[in-house]
Amino acid sequence: MSAPKDRFRLPDGLAVALARDTSLWSGGRVATGGAPWKVVRLADAAGPHLAALRRGGRAGLADGSPVGRALARRLLDLGMADPLPAPRPGPHDVTVVIPAYERADELERSLAAVGGDVPVIVVDDASPDPGPLRRVADAYGARLVRHARNRGPAAARNTGLRLVETSFAAFVDSDCRPMDGWLDVLVPHFDDPRVAAVAPRIVPLSEDTGLLARYETARSALDMGVRPALVRPGGRLGFVPTATLLVRVAAVPEDPFDEDLRLGEDVDFVWRLGDRGWNVRYEPAARVAHTPRLHPAAWAKRRHEYGTSAADLARRHPGRLAPARPSVWNLAVLALLARGRPGAAAGVAAVTAALLARRLSRLPADWSLAAAIVGKGVAADAAAIGHALRREWWPLGLLALAASRRSRVARAAAAAMLAPIALEWARERPAIDPVGYTVLRLAEDVAYGSGVTAASARARSAAPLLPDVRLPESFPSVRDRARKAARRWIAAVRPAGRDPR
C-alpha cells in the first residue's frame, strides 16, 4: 500500500522542532539540511513561522495555522525537522512478534520485559528442540507457532505478521528487552499519518566489563545514536535495524520481508517503505536492551556477515550501496591537499564556490551559502573516502596505513581513515583508551568490508565497491560507464549458460 498524499496534513497539537543540522539562510527563505542533505527554497509566507520555530528551539512548536501546519509537514518530510509527540500511556493497539531460534533463556528475558499488557506471538524458526521455547511461551501466555524447517528471520516475521489483528505490530528479536515506557514513546509517532514505522534505540547491556564489552557500549552496530532522525537512503541514518521496530500494519504489504535474504532484510524492508512514500523514524527516547556478542571470533564473524548482504542489496536497490559519492571538484581539492599543494587546492575550491554561486543565483542567498556548501562537501567527501578505505576498500586502506611513513598520499589517506575515529573518541569519551578504540574500530570495519568483498566476488558484481563520482551535469556518470565496463567483463568471463547470481 502506498502512503497518503500530501493533502494529509499533520494533526493539530503535534509539535515539531528544527533538526540540529538544519541551517536557515537569508532570513529563513533558504534552508539546508535534511535526509538526504539538500538546499531548499522556502516561501516568503513561511518566514514568520520559521522564526517562531527557531525561537522554540528543541522544545518545539505546535503551530496550528494552515501555513504553520503545511510548513511543518514539508520540513518533516524533508528531514529538516523532528516531531515531538508527547508520550501516551496505554493500553496500546499493538501485537508483539518475536522470531526465535533456540536460546530459550533469551526469549524468557524478552517476554518478561515485554510484559503482559499486549498480545505476543512467538515464531519458532524450527529450533532442533522445540520444548524449551514452548514452555517459556506458555509460561508467559504468548502464542507460539512453529516452522517445519528453518527459513530465517524474514520468514519468521512474515509468519507472525499474518497473525496480527491489531493496528500496529512490534517486531522484537528474542535477544532484545524493551525498557519501561517504550510503547508510550513510540506509538504517538503514528499520529502523523505518513509514518509507517518507528525504531527505538538499541543499546547493548551486559555484565561483562572487558575491552570488547566496553567498546560495544560505545559503538554497537545496532545503536543508531542519541539523535532522532528521518530514516532514508543518503541521510544521516540510511536504515534502522529490525531488532526492534514498530510498524503500522496497514502500511506494509503482505509478507513485507524478503525471505530470500538471510541478512540485510531489515535494510531492504525500510528502503521499500520509503520508496512507497512512507516515512520511517528513529526515536532514541525509547530504549531497548540487547545482548551483545562478546567473544572476539563471534563478534568479528557477525560484522563479516553483515557485509555479505551488500551484493544482494545492491542488486535489489541499484546505486544505493555506493561506498562513496564524491564530487569531482572535491576530489580535485583533496588530491591537491594530499600532494601538499594547499594553495592550488584553495584555488580549485574558490572556483567551485564561484560556479556553485552562479547556479544558486536564483535563490535569495549570497556567496556565503556556496562557500559553506563547498566547505561542507569537501569535509564530507574526505570522511566518506576514509570510511570506504576502512571498509569496502579495506585492502587499499591497509596498504595506505603501511606506507604512510614513506608516502605523502598514503599519509593523507591514513589521515582520512583515522581522523574521524579520533573525533568519535573525543566526542563520546568511551571507557576505553584511544589506541584500543582505534584498533577495534579498524578491526570492525575490516571485518565488515571483507564481507562486502567476499559477497561481491561470489555475485561477480562490483556494484557494492564502485564509487559514484558526481560530475558536472553535462557529463555522463563515471559510475554508469564503470558498470557498463564491468558488465562487458562479466559477459566475457562468464561460463556459457551460467547465471553468476
Backbone torsions as a table, in degrees:
resi	resn	phi	psi	omega
1	MET	NA	140.2	-179.9
2	SER	-85.9	163.6	-178.7
3	ALA	-75.7	161.0	175.7
4	PRO	-61.3	157.7	178.9
5	LYS	-75.0	171.7	-176.6
6	ASP	-62.8	-19.8	-179.6
7	ARG	-67.3	-12.2	176.4
8	PHE	-78.2	94.7	-176.4
9	ARG	-82.1	169.8	179.0
10	LEU	-68.3	149.4	176.1
11	PRO	-69.1	149.1	176.5
12	ASP	-62.0	142.2	177.0
13	GLY	93.6	-10.5	178.5
14	LEU	-81.9	112.7	-179.2
15	ALA	-81.1	149.6	174.8
16	VAL	-132.4	157.6	176.7
17	ALA	-134.4	145.7	176.1
18	LEU	-60.3	136.0	176.4
19	ALA	-64.9	153.1	-174.1
20	ARG	-63.0	-29.4	-178.0
21	ASP	-97.4	13.8	175.4
22	THR	-87.8	128.7	178.2
23	SER	-118.8	141.4	178.5
24	LEU	-110.0	139.7	-177.4
25	TRP	-128.5	156.7	174.5
26	SER	52.6	50.0	177.0
27	GLY	66.9	25.6	178.1
28	GLY	90.1	6.3	178.8
29	ARG	-84.0	-14.7	177.7
30	VAL	-132.8	137.0	178.2
31	ALA	-128.1	145.2	173.6
32	THR	-125.3	149.8	-179.6
33	GLY	132.6	-154.7	174.8
34	GLY	93.0	-176.9	-178.0
35	ALA	-133.8	104.4	-4.9
36	PRO	-73.8	168.9	-176.4
37	TRP	-62.0	138.4	-177.8
38	LYS	-157.3	169.8	173.1
39	VAL	-109.8	129.8	-174.0
40	VAL	-129.3	134.2	173.1
41	ARG	-90.9	125.8	-179.5
42	LEU	-106.5	147.9	-178.6
43	ALA	-64.6	147.6	179.4
44	ASP	-59.0	-32.5	-178.8
45	ALA	-64.6	-19.9	-179.4
46	ALA	-80.0	-12.0	-174.3
47	GLY	-52.8	-55.0	-179.5
48	PRO	-61.2	-34.7	-179.4
49	HIS	-71.5	-38.0	175.7
50	LEU	-65.0	-39.7	178.6
51	ALA	-61.7	-41.8	178.2
52	ALA	-66.4	-37.8	179.1
53	LEU	-65.5	-40.0	178.4
54	ARG	-65.6	-40.5	178.8
55	ARG	-64.8	-30.3	-179.9
56	GLY	-68.4	-21.3	178.9
57	GLY	59.6	-147.8	-178.2
58	ARG	-75.4	-10.1	174.3
59	ALA	-71.4	-22.9	174.9
60	GLY	80.4	179.5	-176.9
61	LEU	-151.2	136.1	173.1
62	ALA	-107.3	88.6	-178.6
63	ASP	-83.3	112.9	-174.9
64	GLY	-85.2	-3.5	-179.1
65	SER	-72.9	156.5	178.6
66	PRO	-57.3	-42.3	179.2
67	VAL	-66.6	-41.4	179.7
68	GLY	-63.0	-41.4	178.5
69	ARG	-67.5	-41.5	179.3
70	ALA	-64.9	-39.4	177.9
71	LEU	-64.7	-44.8	178.9
72	ALA	-60.8	-41.2	178.2
73	ARG	-58.7	-46.2	-177.5
74	ARG	-67.7	-43.0	-179.1
75	LEU	-64.6	-38.6	177.6
76	LEU	-64.5	-43.2	-178.2
77	ASP	-69.6	-25.1	176.5
78	LEU	-84.3	-12.9	-174.6
79	GLY	80.9	16.5	-179.8
80	MET	-93.8	-4.4	177.6
81	ALA	-141.4	155.6	177.9
82	ASP	-112.6	137.1	174.2
83	PRO	-75.4	150.2	179.8
84	LEU	-128.2	62.3	179.2
85	PRO	-68.9	140.6	179.5
86	ALA	-73.7	138.0	175.6
87	PRO	-55.8	145.1	-176.2
88	ARG	-134.4	122.7	-178.9
89	PRO	-69.8	158.4	-178.8
90	GLY	-73.2	-173.0	10.8
91	PRO	-73.7	150.9	-177.9
92	HIS	-114.5	143.8	-178.7
93	ASP	-83.9	66.3	-171.5
94	VAL	-130.7	140.3	168.5
95	THR	-116.2	133.3	178.9
96	VAL	-93.1	130.9	177.1
97	VAL	-114.2	121.9	-178.0
98	ILE	-118.7	107.4	171.7
99	PRO	-76.0	136.3	-174.9
100	ALA	-140.0	147.8	173.2
101	TYR	-145.5	109.9	-174.9
102	GLU	54.3	-148.6	177.4
103	ARG	47.9	56.3	-179.7
104	ALA	-61.6	-31.1	179.2
105	ASP	-65.1	-39.3	177.3
106	GLU	-67.5	-40.6	178.6
107	LEU	-60.7	-40.8	180.0
108	GLU	-62.5	-42.1	178.6
109	ARG	-65.2	-37.7	179.4
110	SER	-66.3	-45.9	-179.9
111	LEU	-64.6	-37.1	177.8
112	ALA	-63.8	-37.2	179.7
113	ALA	-72.3	-38.5	179.2
114	VAL	-64.4	-38.9	179.6
115	GLY	81.8	-175.3	-175.0
116	GLY	-107.4	16.0	-176.8
117	ASP	-81.6	-16.0	-178.9
118	VAL	-131.7	151.5	176.1
119	PRO	-66.9	147.4	-177.6
120	VAL	-129.4	134.8	174.9
121	ILE	-117.2	121.6	175.9
122	VAL	-103.7	127.8	178.8
123	VAL	-109.6	109.1	177.7
124	ASP	-82.5	113.3	-176.5
125	ASP	-86.0	58.0	174.5
126	ALA	63.2	49.8	173.3
127	SER	-60.4	141.1	-179.3
128	PRO	-54.9	-39.0	176.7
129	ASP	-117.5	103.9	-175.5
130	PRO	-75.7	-13.5	-173.5
131	GLY	-58.7	-52.0	-177.0
132	PRO	-58.9	-42.7	179.7
133	LEU	-65.3	-40.0	-179.4
134	ARG	-64.8	-42.1	-179.8
135	ARG	-63.5	-40.7	178.9
136	VAL	-66.2	-45.1	179.8
137	ALA	-60.7	-43.6	179.3
138	ASP	-62.8	-39.0	-177.6
139	ALA	-63.7	-29.2	-177.7
140	TYR	-105.3	9.7	176.9
141	GLY	70.4	23.4	179.5
142	ALA	-89.6	147.2	174.6
143	ARG	-80.8	131.0	-179.6
144	LEU	-116.8	131.1	171.5
145	VAL	-123.0	153.6	-172.5
146	ARG	-132.0	135.1	172.0
147	HIS	-79.4	143.9	177.9
148	ALA	-73.0	-25.7	176.7
149	ARG	-141.0	158.6	-178.9
150	ASN	-71.6	122.7	-175.3
151	ARG	-122.7	-2.3	176.2
152	GLY	96.9	164.9	-175.7
153	PRO	-65.6	-31.8	179.4
154	ALA	-62.8	-46.6	179.5
155	ALA	-65.3	-37.9	179.8
156	ALA	-64.0	-41.0	178.1
157	ARG	-66.1	-40.9	178.0
158	ASN	-61.7	-42.3	178.9
159	THR	-60.3	-46.0	179.3
160	GLY	-64.7	-40.2	-177.4
161	LEU	-63.9	-33.9	179.1
162	ARG	-62.3	-23.0	-177.3
163	LEU	-95.0	-4.2	-177.0
164	VAL	-75.6	133.5	179.1
165	GLU	-117.5	5.6	179.3
166	THR	-98.2	172.7	-178.4
167	SER	-72.8	-25.0	-176.5
168	PHE	-131.2	148.8	176.1
169	ALA	-125.8	134.4	177.7
170	ALA	-110.8	113.1	174.8
171	PHE	-83.6	124.1	-178.6
172	VAL	-132.8	117.4	177.3
173	ASP	-66.7	154.6	-174.2
174	SER	-68.0	-17.6	177.2
175	ASP	-98.2	19.3	178.2
176	CYS	-115.5	145.4	-177.0
177	ARG	-133.3	99.5	179.7
178	PRO	-59.9	140.9	179.1
179	MET	-90.2	164.1	-174.9
180	ASP	-52.7	136.4	173.9
181	GLY	80.9	9.7	-174.6
182	TRP	-62.8	-43.1	179.4
183	LEU	-71.9	-31.5	177.2
184	ASP	-60.1	-30.8	-179.7
185	VAL	-86.1	-39.9	-173.1
186	LEU	-79.8	-43.0	-173.4
187	VAL	-58.6	-41.4	-179.0
188	PRO	-60.2	-18.8	177.0
189	HIS	-62.4	-24.6	-178.4
190	PHE	-79.9	0.8	168.7
191	ASP	-62.5	-26.8	171.8
192	ASP	-77.4	115.7	-173.7
193	PRO	-67.6	-9.2	-179.9
194	ARG	-93.1	-6.3	-178.0
195	VAL	-84.4	124.9	178.6
196	ALA	-102.3	-26.3	-176.6
197	ALA	-155.4	148.9	176.8
198	VAL	-135.9	133.4	180.0
199	ALA	-111.1	137.2	173.6
200	PRO	-84.5	177.8	174.6
201	ARG	-84.3	129.7	177.8
202	ILE	-99.6	118.0	-177.3
203	VAL	-118.4	134.8	178.0
204	PRO	-70.0	140.5	-179.8
205	LEU	-139.1	117.2	-177.3
206	SER	-151.4	152.0	175.9
207	GLU	-82.0	-9.4	178.9
208	ASP	-68.4	140.1	178.8
209	THR	-119.1	16.1	-179.1
210	GLY	-70.8	178.0	-176.4
211	LEU	-58.6	-47.9	-177.1
212	LEU	-67.5	-35.9	177.5
213	ALA	-64.2	-41.0	179.1
214	ARG	-68.7	-34.9	175.8
215	TYR	-65.9	-43.5	178.9
216	GLU	-61.0	-38.1	177.7
217	THR	-60.9	-37.4	-179.3
218	ALA	-80.0	-32.8	-172.8
219	ARG	-151.0	76.8	174.5
220	SER	-83.3	144.5	179.0
221	ALA	-64.8	-21.4	-178.8
222	LEU	-95.7	-10.0	-177.5
223	ASP	-89.1	113.5	-177.6
224	MET	-90.5	6.9	171.6
225	GLY	100.7	-173.9	-170.6
226	VAL	-98.3	-4.4	-175.8
227	ARG	-105.1	132.9	175.2
228	PRO	-67.1	159.2	-176.7
229	ALA	-162.4	154.9	163.6
230	LEU	-82.5	128.6	-175.7
231	VAL	-92.6	120.5	-176.0
232	ARG	-162.2	141.3	177.0
233	PRO	-55.0	133.9	-178.1
234	GLY	88.8	-9.9	178.7
235	GLY	-89.2	-178.9	178.6
236	ARG	-59.8	-37.5	171.8
237	LEU	-114.3	109.3	-179.0
238	GLY	-82.8	-17.2	178.7
239	PHE	-161.4	168.4	169.4
240	VAL	-131.6	147.0	178.9
241	PRO	-73.5	151.8	176.2
242	THR	-93.4	19.0	173.7
243	ALA	-54.2	-37.6	166.4
244	THR	-146.5	123.7	-177.2
245	LEU	-152.4	130.0	177.3
246	LEU	-100.6	127.9	-175.5
247	VAL	-126.9	151.9	172.1
248	ARG	-83.7	115.9	-173.2
249	VAL	-60.0	-37.7	-178.3
250	ALA	-67.5	-16.2	-176.5
251	ALA	-88.3	-15.8	-173.3
252	VAL	-105.6	143.9	177.8
253	PRO	-74.3	174.1	175.9
254	GLU	-65.6	137.4	-177.5
255	ASP	49.3	65.3	-172.4
256	PRO	-72.1	-21.8	-178.6
257	PHE	-90.5	133.7	-179.1
258	ASP	-73.5	109.8	-174.4
259	GLU	-75.0	-8.3	174.4
260	ASP	-79.5	-11.4	-179.1
261	LEU	-100.3	117.1	173.6
262	ARG	-84.5	-24.5	176.0
263	LEU	-136.5	150.5	-179.8
264	GLY	83.1	1.8	-179.6
265	GLU	-65.9	-26.8	178.4
266	ASP	-71.2	-41.6	177.4
267	VAL	-61.9	-47.1	-180.0
268	ASP	-59.5	-43.6	-178.8
269	PHE	-62.5	-47.9	-178.1
270	VAL	-65.4	-41.2	-179.8
271	TRP	-65.6	-38.8	-179.8
272	ARG	-69.4	-32.2	173.4
273	LEU	-61.1	-45.3	178.3
274	GLY	-63.3	-37.8	179.1
275	ASP	-63.8	-25.4	178.5
276	ARG	-86.5	1.8	176.7
277	GLY	96.4	4.4	178.6
278	TRP	-87.4	158.6	173.2
279	ASN	-102.8	140.0	173.1
280	VAL	-118.0	131.3	-175.3
281	ARG	-119.9	152.8	174.5
282	TYR	-112.7	125.6	-176.6
283	GLU	-125.6	97.2	-175.9
284	PRO	-73.5	-9.7	177.8
285	ALA	-66.9	-24.2	172.0
286	ALA	-92.5	131.4	-173.6
287	ARG	-124.6	144.4	179.3
288	VAL	-133.5	128.1	178.3
289	ALA	-81.9	145.0	-178.2
290	HIS	-134.2	141.0	177.6
291	THR	-84.3	111.9	-176.9
292	PRO	-79.7	159.9	172.5
293	ARG	-90.1	117.0	-171.6
294	LEU	-113.7	-2.1	171.8
295	HIS	-77.4	128.5	-173.8
296	PRO	-52.6	-43.1	-178.4
297	ALA	-66.3	-43.7	179.5
298	ALA	-66.3	-38.1	178.9
299	TRP	-62.2	-49.2	-179.5
300	ALA	-67.0	-38.6	179.6
301	LYS	-62.2	-40.5	-179.3
302	ARG	-65.4	-40.2	176.8
303	ARG	-62.9	-41.4	176.9
304	HIS	-60.4	-43.4	-179.6
305	GLU	-62.9	-39.4	176.5
306	TYR	-56.3	-42.0	-178.7
307	GLY	-66.4	-27.6	-177.2
308	THR	-69.1	-11.8	178.3
309	SER	-77.9	-10.4	-171.3
310	ALA	-62.1	-42.9	-176.3
311	ALA	-65.2	-43.9	178.7
312	ASP	-64.3	-40.7	179.3
313	LEU	-67.6	-37.6	179.3
314	ALA	-64.2	-34.8	178.4
315	ARG	-70.0	-35.9	-179.7
316	ARG	-81.6	-27.7	-176.2
317	HIS	-131.6	74.4	-175.2
318	PRO	-56.4	134.4	175.5
319	GLY	89.4	-15.8	-174.8
320	ARG	-86.1	-12.9	-177.1
321	LEU	-99.4	10.2	178.8
322	ALA	-56.7	128.1	-177.2
323	PRO	-68.7	-21.6	178.0
324	ALA	-155.1	148.3	178.8
325	ARG	-129.2	63.4	-175.1
326	PRO	-78.3	150.5	170.6
327	SER	-77.8	143.8	179.0
328	VAL	-62.8	-32.3	177.2
329	TRP	-66.5	-43.8	179.2
330	ASN	-66.1	-35.1	176.0
331	LEU	-61.9	-39.5	178.5
332	ALA	-63.6	-43.3	178.2
333	VAL	-61.1	-46.8	-177.8
334	LEU	-66.9	-37.3	178.6
335	ALA	-64.2	-41.2	178.7
336	LEU	-67.1	-39.2	176.1
337	LEU	-63.6	-40.3	179.7
338	ALA	-64.6	-29.4	179.2
339	ARG	-87.0	3.2	178.3
340	GLY	78.2	33.5	-179.6
341	ARG	-123.7	71.1	-176.5
342	PRO	-64.5	-32.6	179.1
343	GLY	-63.5	-46.9	178.3
344	ALA	-64.5	-37.8	178.2
345	ALA	-62.5	-42.4	178.2
346	ALA	-63.6	-36.7	177.9
347	GLY	-64.0	-44.3	178.1
348	VAL	-63.8	-40.9	178.5
349	ALA	-62.6	-39.0	179.4
350	ALA	-65.6	-42.5	177.5
351	VAL	-62.7	-42.5	178.7
352	THR	-60.1	-44.2	179.7
353	ALA	-64.1	-39.0	179.5
354	ALA	-65.3	-43.6	178.2
355	LEU	-64.4	-39.5	179.1
356	LEU	-67.4	-40.0	178.3
357	ALA	-60.1	-35.7	177.9
358	ARG	-66.1	-41.4	178.3
359	ARG	-66.6	-30.9	-178.2
360	LEU	-91.4	9.7	-173.4
361	SER	-62.7	-22.3	179.3
362	ARG	-74.9	-13.6	179.3
363	LEU	-88.7	150.1	177.7
364	PRO	-79.6	65.6	-178.8
365	ALA	-143.9	151.1	-179.5
366	ASP	-93.1	-170.5	-174.6
367	TRP	-62.8	-22.5	-176.0
368	SER	-63.1	-30.3	177.9
369	LEU	-65.1	-46.7	179.2
370	ALA	-62.0	-41.7	179.6
371	ALA	-63.0	-41.2	179.7
372	ALA	-65.4	-40.0	-180.0
373	ILE	-64.8	-42.7	179.8
374	VAL	-64.0	-45.6	179.3
375	GLY	-61.0	-44.0	178.9
376	LYS	-64.6	-39.7	-178.1
377	GLY	-66.3	-41.3	178.9
378	VAL	-62.6	-46.1	-179.9
379	ALA	-63.7	-42.4	-178.7
380	ALA	-66.1	-40.5	-179.9
381	ASP	-69.2	-35.7	175.8
382	ALA	-62.5	-43.6	178.8
383	ALA	-65.2	-39.2	-179.7
384	ALA	-66.2	-39.7	178.1
385	ILE	-66.6	-41.9	176.4
386	GLY	-61.5	-39.9	177.8
387	HIS	-62.4	-44.6	179.5
388	ALA	-65.8	-35.8	178.3
389	LEU	-67.1	-25.6	176.4
390	ARG	-83.9	-22.9	-172.0
391	ARG	-117.7	-92.1	-173.4
392	GLU	-60.6	-34.7	-179.4
393	TRP	-103.8	34.5	-172.0
394	TRP	-57.6	-34.2	176.6
395	PRO	-60.8	-41.3	177.0
396	LEU	-65.9	-37.8	179.5
397	GLY	-63.5	-43.5	178.7
398	LEU	-65.1	-37.5	175.9
399	LEU	-63.4	-40.1	179.2
400	ALA	-63.3	-42.5	178.2
401	LEU	-63.2	-40.5	-178.9
402	ALA	-67.9	-32.7	-175.5
403	ALA	-97.4	6.1	-171.6
404	SER	-64.7	-24.5	178.7
405	ARG	-76.3	-21.8	-173.7
406	ARG	-105.8	-20.0	-171.8
407	SER	-126.7	130.4	177.4
408	ARG	-63.7	-42.2	-179.9
409	VAL	-64.6	-41.3	178.2
410	ALA	-63.3	-37.1	177.6
411	ARG	-64.7	-39.2	178.2
412	ALA	-64.5	-41.8	178.0
413	ALA	-63.9	-41.8	178.5
414	ALA	-63.1	-38.8	178.2
415	ALA	-63.6	-41.1	178.0
416	ALA	-63.7	-31.4	178.9
417	MET	-75.9	-41.6	-168.6
418	LEU	-94.7	-28.7	-177.0
419	ALA	-59.6	-44.2	178.3
420	PRO	-61.4	-33.8	178.4
421	ILE	-67.0	-42.1	178.1
422	ALA	-62.6	-39.7	178.3
423	LEU	-66.3	-39.5	175.9
424	GLU	-57.3	-48.7	-177.3
425	TRP	-63.1	-43.1	-178.9
426	ALA	-66.0	-34.6	-178.5
427	ARG	-76.2	-41.7	-174.2
428	GLU	-90.1	-27.3	-177.1
429	ARG	49.1	58.7	-179.2
430	PRO	-69.1	164.9	-179.3
431	ALA	-82.1	53.5	-179.0
432	ILE	-154.9	141.8	-175.9
433	ASP	-68.3	156.5	-175.0
434	PRO	-62.1	-33.6	179.5
435	VAL	-68.0	-47.8	178.3
436	GLY	-61.2	-40.1	178.6
437	TYR	-62.3	-44.2	-178.7
438	THR	-64.5	-43.3	-179.6
439	VAL	-62.3	-45.4	-179.7
440	LEU	-68.5	-36.0	178.0
441	ARG	-63.5	-44.0	177.5
442	LEU	-65.2	-41.3	179.1
443	ALA	-62.4	-41.5	178.8
444	GLU	-62.3	-45.7	-178.1
445	ASP	-66.6	-41.0	178.7
446	VAL	-65.5	-39.4	177.9
447	ALA	-60.7	-45.3	177.5
448	TYR	-63.7	-47.5	-178.1
449	GLY	-61.5	-35.7	178.0
450	SER	-65.2	-31.3	174.5
451	GLY	-66.6	-39.5	178.3
452	VAL	-63.6	-47.5	-178.0
453	THR	-66.9	-37.6	178.5
454	ALA	-64.6	-44.6	179.8
455	ALA	-66.2	-38.1	178.5
456	SER	-64.4	-39.4	178.7
457	ALA	-66.0	-42.5	179.6
458	ARG	-64.6	-39.8	-179.6
459	ALA	-82.0	-7.7	-176.7
460	ARG	52.0	49.1	179.8
461	SER	-137.5	130.1	177.6
462	ALA	-92.7	3.0	-173.5
463	ALA	-54.4	-44.0	-178.6
464	PRO	-72.8	-5.7	-176.6
465	LEU	-107.4	-15.2	-173.4
466	LEU	-86.5	133.1	173.7
467	PRO	-74.2	157.9	175.1
468	ASP	-109.0	91.5	-176.6
469	VAL	-79.3	122.6	-177.8
470	ARG	-88.0	115.6	179.4
471	LEU	-101.5	166.5	171.4
472	PRO	-52.5	150.8	-170.2
473	GLU	-58.4	-22.7	-177.5
474	SER	-81.4	-6.8	-178.2
475	PHE	-104.9	146.2	175.0
476	PRO	-69.8	159.0	-177.8
477	SER	-71.3	131.4	174.1
478	VAL	-59.3	-38.5	-179.5
479	ARG	-61.9	-40.6	178.9
480	ASP	-61.8	-42.3	179.5
481	ARG	-66.1	-39.0	179.1
482	ALA	-65.1	-39.3	178.4
483	ARG	-62.0	-43.8	179.7
484	LYS	-62.3	-41.2	178.7
485	ALA	-64.7	-40.7	179.4
486	ALA	-64.3	-39.9	179.0
487	ARG	-64.8	-38.8	178.3
488	ARG	-64.5	-39.7	179.9
489	TRP	-65.9	-43.2	-180.0
490	ILE	-62.6	-41.8	179.3
491	ALA	-62.4	-32.0	-178.0
492	ALA	-75.0	-33.2	-174.7
493	VAL	-101.4	-9.6	-176.0
494	ARG	-70.7	132.6	174.5
495	PRO	-62.2	144.5	-176.8
496	ALA	-59.2	135.0	174.6
497	GLY	76.7	9.1	-177.3
498	ARG	-114.1	129.1	176.4
499	ASP	-87.4	121.8	-176.5
500	PRO	-66.1	-14.4	179.2
501	ARG	-82.2	NA	NA
